[in-house]
C-alpha cells in the first residue's frame, strides 16, 4: 500500500471522526492542540483507523500518538 494512499485514507478517517476540514489534516497537526481532539475522541479515531486498515493498534502505542504524522507512521509500521 502506498504512503499517499494510506495518508489519504487516514485523512478521511480524521475528517469524519474529528469533524475538521481536510486541509487542516497535515503530518504536523497536533490532534489535541490543532484539531481539538479530546482523549476520548482520539480513542475513537484510533478505532476508526483500526477498522479502516484492518489492523490492531497496541494500547501502549496509543499513548505515543500526538500528531497526525505519529498516527501515519504507526499505521505504516502495522500494515507493512
C-alpha positions in Angstrom: 0.0 0.0 0.0 1.4 3.4 -1.0 2.2 6.1 1.6 0.0 8.6 -0.1 -2.9 6.2 -0.2 -2.5 5.5 3.5 -2.4 9.2 4.3 -5.4 9.9 2.2 -7.4 7.2 4.0 -6.1 8.5 7.4 -7.2 12.0 6.4 -10.7 10.7 5.5 -10.9 9.0 8.9 -9.7 12.1 10.7 -12.1 14.4 8.9 -15.1 12.1 9.7 -14.2 11.5 13.4 -12.9 14.9 14.3 -15.2 16.9 12.1 -12.4 19.0 10.7 -11.6 20.3 7.2 -9.3 18.1 5.1 -6.8 20.8 4.6 -6.2 21.0 8.4 -5.1 17.4 8.5 -1.3 17.6 8.0 1.6 15.5 9.2 2.5 18.2 11.8 -1.1 18.8 13.0 -1.4 18.0 16.8 -4.5 16.0 17.4 -5.4 17.9 20.6 -4.0 21.4 20.1 -4.5 21.9 16.4 -7.5 19.6 15.7 -9.3 19.9 19.1 -9.5 16.2 19.8 -10.1 15.2 23.4 -8.6 12.0 24.6 -11.9 10.2 24.1 -12.2 11.4 20.5 -8.6 10.3 19.9 -9.5 6.8 21.0 -12.5 6.9 18.6 -10.0 8.0 15.8 -7.7 5.0 16.6 -10.7 2.7 16.5 -11.8 4.1 13.1 -8.2 3.7 11.8 -8.2 0.1 13.0 -11.4 -0.6 11.2 -10.3 1.2 8.0 -7.0 -0.6 7.7 -7.9 -3.9 9.3 -5.2 -3.5 12.0 -5.0 -3.7 15.7 -3.2 -0.8 17.4 -1.4 -1.9 20.7 -2.6 0.1 23.7 0.9 1.2 24.6 1.3 2.7 21.1 -1.8 4.9 21.5 -0.1 6.9 24.3 2.7 8.0 21.9 0.3 9.4 19.3 0.4 13.2 19.4 0.2 14.3 15.8 -1.3 13.0 12.6 2.2 12.1 11.5 2.7 9.9 14.5 -0.5 8.0 13.6 0.5 7.8 10.0 3.9 6.3 10.9 2.2 3.8 13.2 -0.2 2.7 10.5 2.7 2.3 8.1 4.6 0.1 10.6 1.4 -2.1 11.2 0.4 -2.6 7.5 4.0 -3.3 6.3 
